């Protein structure tokens, strides 16, 4: 069967994992995104539902949302995985983690709870090389949130080799795997169309900088 759900943040790692899963012969069925308890922003990256839906449309796939606090995150995640596993006849769940063992353990646990096999196509990849590979295959990703070490000036900037060099000169992980920054993929070779967004506002929450995005026509 090999039909998979992709844990979809909207960022570069989940998108690249999706791409790698396609290369491995898995068949995409649905994207899954967790929103905050108010349902207005994604739990991890602070992206609006409208922008995430635009990505799903560009991929030609349905996207499933649920709202959750951090406290009830695991319980809700397992519940919705079970629903989607049945609705879409899934066999696998794809995640974009690279080398944090506790994340992998959690993903394998929740997947098993829904009778799914966790697939981590980026696992044990070299962090900087993975970002360079993403750029090479044509993933275009912009920074939508970052910590105070980077500051708000990086919001809205496209991930490219110059940005990676700037990060490394600041002692920041090129991939942002430690949570230094998060991204939104606005274009990829497997998108039917580019997602056009603009940063309309910048804000700070919990010592983190966020870009508020609006979809544009071009």
Steps between C-alpha positions, in 0.01 A plus 500: 500500500769747612256791537643759735400791715756778520546686826490843339636812666514692174877530540801372310565180697149357474485601134835339420398186690183492287713524185737226618205275586372541144843396371487191721174395335251598771165646390379822666142506626460784752692769691458548875555828681444589864365847573518683832205480740337802331529351152650815350867400466692174465634369829864483392565763233226760559359469146137579419255236379447688171872483411523131592190429290665680208796261532268199507324627187837539329572137585153387397439338839253538789634644824354405838516744791430466868542749784696409811679630803850365561363315804253289300711485183591130509151382590345705220769401251439128553123552477526677165761258364254218564221687322716577197650150487149360451365776274796490259603132541847606611798277565771756581556840662783720370692740725778750431722451804872459444689390809319571826440156653217608731304634202543175309393295802184710537415474131544124500283473812207705369519336157489154656197606705317550170637185336736700278871470431701818554724602209776760551663550158744766625619300801874525572557735208774759547313816596673753278508261203126439534432873467730522198319200349164669558622810317642284218171320436316831482335543838443870560450568869468827692564558870174547692624485858834516679654546840646821638856394411400545136256787555204619295706622203523143370120463477383466141848424363548207262724213607800496266874438520567857616256463790660170599842665507361785709347251746827310534697820561257570787539149640145407397419150370454516122187286515348667805447153646537638853207736444706806402264573212200358314404532136213495253549331162353725231606299196632158403530299176206285613273800575241578232551870569705738714355626830522878496516657845613826656601585855238745623604510864776383735437407861678356802356220713681294764832658400445391140449712188207418270403625155130543432442408137230585250437325171543723195404464134858512372 
